[in-house]
Amino acid sequence: MIPINKPWLDDDTKQEVLNVLAENSLTSPAKNGGKRVQDFESLLKSYLSVKHVIAVNSGTSAIHASLLSLGIGPGDEVILPSFTFVATANSVVATGAKPVFADINIDDYTIDVDDVEKKITDKTKAIIPVHLYGHTSNLNKLNAIAKANSINIVEDACQSLGSLYNEKQTGTIGNLGCFSFYASKVLTTGEGGAIVTDDDDIYEELLMIRNHGMVNGYDTRVFGLNLRLPELCAAIGISQMRKLNQMLEIRKTNAELLSEGLRGFEHKGILKLPKEPENGKFNWYLFTVGFKENSHRELIKNSLLKAGIGATVYYDPPVHKTPYYDNKNKSSDSSADLLPNTTWAWTHVLSLPVHPLMTTNDLNTIVKTFENTL
Ligand SMILES: Cc1ncc(COP(=O)(O)O)c(C=O)c1O
């Protein structure tokens, strides 16, 4: 089976990991982290052109810690899309705040700014735009809304490392940005994540939150957790950073091949292909198509799976329809059910692999499967 994403690990990665083992330096409880963590943070800092990077042990930790650093907790509301991985909403719930779900745009599956505006109340403390599949959210408008209402933007850039919005890296445009380096992401550390910010005070707060609120020894000063990234993971990240541009280039080439092969279906009105926005660059984390008919999606998904291609529906169901959140909504006066574009996307999208380990043959198999099925 060709998986939807697969990490590209090579001899360089293995050597970096072996070096950590040889030095017996698996982790560090120091405020600034171990040597590899600091080196990995420096590489990310210059790649993203941002003042501060705090590496943590997952994208979930990155969002959770970001919200904690803003003082968000019980009684507060945070607006986010339901069409995302459940981690975005879980990070809000972990602070004690209430997730409020907004709808998405049909074009790029990112949060609908007009719906966000409708959902702002005097309890709203933050908005989390999710740059889904690598598509960039409308950050200009969101920043303006946030400023006008004195609320913060925490970018969920877990899927969008390398995507640009008006020539700036996603994750660096809101108050804070959160990345995931889970094994399926464009850059991986196995499990891992990072928070980026230009704010010095928030940076100092996050260093404490990452490490049980401690600075020197056991002098816990704020609430924190163990969110540290192990040195072995940071070592993988350092090796991955060396080939990040190459990996992104291959994704783009693969996406162009798929676009060419599937364009005929778009012309016939059967399919909507993903497009790079005019004001941005797309990292091609996933190649997500939208079908006019749900029945066509199901046919193609099953044919691709039979052909050994791990085509996947992200997200089935969206967060507000998962049992935990659905039950929560039923016990409150939530209007979370009124998310028409989210419901459309849930039932009509399909993500295809374009990762760097795909061969031309694999890509041709996808196109041929479409041709033989529809
Ligand atoms: C949109 C989104 N948000 C948050 C996360 C959470 O990241 P992690 O799995 O590293 O905790 C992920 C990744 O899985 C994600 O895709």
Ligand as a Chemical Component Dictionary entry (heavy atoms), coordinates in Angstrom:
data_LIG
# 
_chem_comp.id                   LIG 
_chem_comp.type                 NON-POLYMER 
_chem_comp.pdbx_formal_charge   0 
_chem_comp.three_letter_code    LIG 
# 
loop_
_chem_comp_atom.comp_id 
_chem_comp_atom.atom_id 
_chem_comp_atom.alt_atom_id 
_chem_comp_atom.type_symbol 
_chem_comp_atom.charge 
_chem_comp_atom.model_Cartn_x 
_chem_comp_atom.model_Cartn_y 
_chem_comp_atom.model_Cartn_z 
_chem_comp_atom.pdbx_ordinal 
LIG C1 C1 C 0 -4.445 20.463 11.868 1  
LIG C2 C2 C 0 -3.709 19.755 12.965 2  
LIG N1 N1 N 0 -3.726 20.282 14.205 3  
LIG C3 C3 C 0 -3.075 19.698 15.223 4  
LIG C4 C4 C 0 -2.365 18.531 15.038 5  
LIG C5 C5 C 0 -1.713 17.892 16.224 6  
LIG O1 O1 O 0 -0.386 17.599 16.038 7  
LIG P1 P1 P 0 0.272  16.312 16.767 8  
LIG O2 O2 O 0 -0.285 15.096 16.126 9  
LIG O3 O3 O 0 1.731  16.505 16.514 10 
LIG O4 O4 O 0 -0.065 16.426 18.199 11 
LIG C6 C6 C 0 -2.293 17.962 13.758 12 
LIG C7 C7 C 0 -1.500 16.761 13.450 13 
LIG O5 O5 O 0 -1.672 15.668 13.637 14 
LIG C8 C8 C 0 -3.010 18.572 12.709 15 
LIG O6 O6 O 0 -3.021 18.028 11.491 16 
# 
loop_
_chem_comp_bond.comp_id 
_chem_comp_bond.atom_id_1 
_chem_comp_bond.atom_id_2 
_chem_comp_bond.value_order 
_chem_comp_bond.pdbx_ordinal 
LIG C1 C2 SING 1  
LIG C2 N1 SING 2  
LIG C2 C8 DOUB 3  
LIG N1 C3 DOUB 4  
LIG C3 C4 SING 5  
LIG C4 C5 SING 6  
LIG C4 C6 DOUB 7  
LIG C5 O1 SING 8  
LIG O1 P1 SING 9  
LIG P1 O2 DOUB 10 
LIG P1 O3 SING 11 
LIG P1 O4 SING 12 
LIG C6 C7 SING 13 
LIG C6 C8 SING 14 
LIG C7 O5 DOUB 15 
LIG C8 O6 SING 16 
# 
